[in-house]
Amino acid sequence: MSWSTRGALAALVGFALGIPTVAFAQVELKLGHVLTSDSHYHAAAVAFAEALKSKTAGKVVVKIFPQGQLGGEVQEVQALRMGTQDVLVTSQAAVVNTIKEWQIFDVPYLFDSVDQANRALRSETGRKLLDLVDRQGMVGLSWLSSQRRSLS
């Protein structure tokens, strides 16, 4: 259920019961990643933060912690699963111990090009692989191209 739906539902219930309703306070989310502030991870984090702030009229803000300030990738995955971190940008390698199916991405020369890899990850199969994080108490939002690896 979205924040706006929850707010509308709370207002309706409050109105029906004669309980005064208040607006939601601003929510701050912690987003961590291990790369520098000039990396593609950080650019994605900034774009995410700006989009979320815009779409929620400033009610949800994202505080970004680059360069492993919240820990290494494995620690950040653990923090996300425990609820002490809200969002992260990470590599697949930090998640393969949790989601064994992602080991497929370790196969050398799996894709012939970055475009082919992106098409595969945007496909129904890519969505199914991303949705595997749900079983681990996380939500996969999107794939992010990291780098050219094992492409001939």
C-alpha positions as CSV (number, residue, x, y, z in Angstrom):
1,M,0.0,0.0,0.0
2,S,1.5,3.4,-1.0
3,W,2.1,6.2,1.5
4,S,-0.7,8.3,-0.1
5,T,-3.1,5.3,0.1
6,R,-2.2,4.8,3.7
7,G,-2.7,8.5,4.4
8,A,-6.1,8.6,2.7
9,L,-7.2,5.4,4.5
10,A,-6.0,6.8,7.9
11,A,-7.9,10.0,7.3
12,L,-11.1,8.2,6.3
13,V,-10.9,5.9,9.4
14,G,-10.1,8.9,11.6
15,F,-12.9,10.9,10.1
16,A,-15.4,8.0,10.5
17,L,-14.4,7.5,14.2
18,G,-14.3,11.2,14.9
19,I,-10.5,11.1,15.6
20,P,-8.5,14.1,14.6
21,T,-6.0,13.2,11.9
22,V,-2.5,14.6,11.3
23,A,-0.4,14.7,8.2
24,F,2.5,12.3,8.0
25,A,5.8,13.7,9.2
26,Q,8.8,13.7,6.9
27,V,10.4,10.3,6.5
28,E,14.2,10.0,6.1
29,L,15.6,6.9,4.4
30,K,19.3,5.9,4.7
31,L,20.8,4.8,1.4
32,G,24.3,3.4,1.3
33,H,26.8,2.3,-1.3
34,V,30.5,1.5,-1.4
35,L,31.7,3.6,-4.3
36,T,32.8,7.3,-4.5
37,S,30.6,10.3,-5.0
38,D,31.6,10.5,-8.6
39,S,30.5,6.9,-9.4
40,H,27.6,5.6,-11.3
41,Y,26.3,4.1,-8.0
42,H,26.2,7.6,-6.5
43,A,24.5,9.1,-9.7
44,A,21.8,6.4,-9.4
45,A,21.4,7.1,-5.7
46,V,21.0,10.9,-6.3
47,A,18.5,10.3,-9.1
48,F,16.5,8.0,-6.9
49,A,16.6,10.5,-4.0
50,E,15.5,13.3,-6.2
51,A,12.7,11.3,-7.8
52,L,11.4,10.1,-4.4
53,K,11.4,13.6,-2.9
54,S,9.6,15.0,-6.0
55,K,7.0,12.2,-6.1
56,T,6.2,12.5,-2.4
57,A,6.2,16.3,-2.3
58,G,9.2,16.3,0.0
59,K,7.6,13.9,2.5
60,V,10.2,11.2,1.9
61,V,13.9,12.2,1.7
62,V,16.9,10.0,1.1
63,K,20.2,10.6,2.9
64,I,23.0,9.1,0.9
65,F,26.0,7.5,2.5
66,P,28.7,6.8,-0.1
67,Q,32.1,5.1,0.2
68,G,31.1,2.4,2.6
69,Q,30.2,4.8,5.4
70,L,27.5,2.3,6.5
71,G,29.8,-0.7,6.0
72,G,30.9,-3.0,3.1
73,E,28.5,-4.4,0.6
74,V,27.9,-7.6,2.6
75,Q,27.3,-5.6,5.8
76,E,24.9,-3.3,4.0
77,V,22.9,-6.2,2.7
78,Q,22.7,-7.6,6.3
79,A,21.7,-4.2,7.6
80,L,19.0,-3.9,5.0
81,R,17.6,-7.3,5.9
82,M,17.7,-6.4,9.6
83,G,16.0,-3.1,9.0
84,T,18.8,-0.8,10.2
85,Q,19.4,0.4,6.6
86,D,16.6,1.4,4.2
87,V,18.1,1.3,0.7
88,L,21.3,0.2,-0.9
89,V,23.0,0.1,-4.3
90,T,25.1,-3.0,-4.4
91,S,26.7,-5.5,-6.7
92,Q,25.3,-8.9,-7.4
93,A,28.4,-10.5,-5.8
94,A,27.3,-9.2,-2.3
95,V,24.0,-11.0,-2.7
96,V,24.9,-14.4,-4.2
97,N,25.3,-16.1,-0.8
98,T,21.7,-15.0,0.0
99,I,20.2,-15.6,-3.5
100,K,22.0,-18.6,-5.0
101,E,20.2,-18.1,-8.4
102,W,22.2,-14.9,-9.0
103,Q,25.4,-17.0,-9.3
104,I,24.4,-17.3,-13.0
105,F,25.8,-13.9,-13.5
106,D,29.3,-15.2,-12.5
107,V,29.4,-17.3,-15.7
108,P,32.1,-15.9,-18.0
109,Y,30.9,-14.6,-21.4
110,L,27.3,-15.0,-20.4
111,F,26.4,-12.1,-22.6
112,D,27.9,-11.0,-25.9
113,S,27.4,-7.3,-25.2
114,V,26.2,-4.8,-22.6
115,D,23.1,-4.2,-24.7
116,Q,22.3,-7.9,-24.7
117,A,22.8,-8.0,-20.9
118,N,20.5,-5.0,-20.4
119,R,17.8,-6.6,-22.6
120,A,18.0,-9.8,-20.6
121,L,17.8,-8.0,-17.3
122,R,14.8,-5.9,-18.5
123,S,13.0,-9.1,-19.7
124,E,10.5,-11.2,-17.8
125,T,13.4,-13.5,-16.7
126,G,15.3,-10.5,-15.4
127,R,12.3,-9.4,-13.4
128,K,11.9,-12.9,-12.0
129,L,15.5,-12.9,-10.9
130,L,15.1,-9.5,-9.3
131,D,12.0,-10.5,-7.5
132,L,13.9,-13.3,-5.7
133,V,15.1,-10.7,-3.2
134,D,11.5,-10.5,-1.9
135,R,12.0,-13.9,-0.2
136,Q,14.9,-12.4,1.8
137,G,12.9,-9.5,3.3
138,M,14.1,-7.0,0.7
139,V,12.6,-5.4,-2.4
140,G,14.5,-5.2,-5.7
141,L,13.8,-2.0,-7.5
142,S,15.9,-2.2,-10.6
143,W,19.1,-3.6,-12.1
144,L,22.0,-1.2,-12.6
145,S,24.7,-1.8,-15.1
146,S,28.0,-2.0,-13.3
147,Q,30.7,-2.4,-15.8
148,R,31.8,-4.5,-18.8
149,R,32.9,-7.8,-17.5
150,S,33.8,-10.9,-19.5
151,L,32.7,-9.4,-22.8
152,S,34.8,-10.3,-25.7
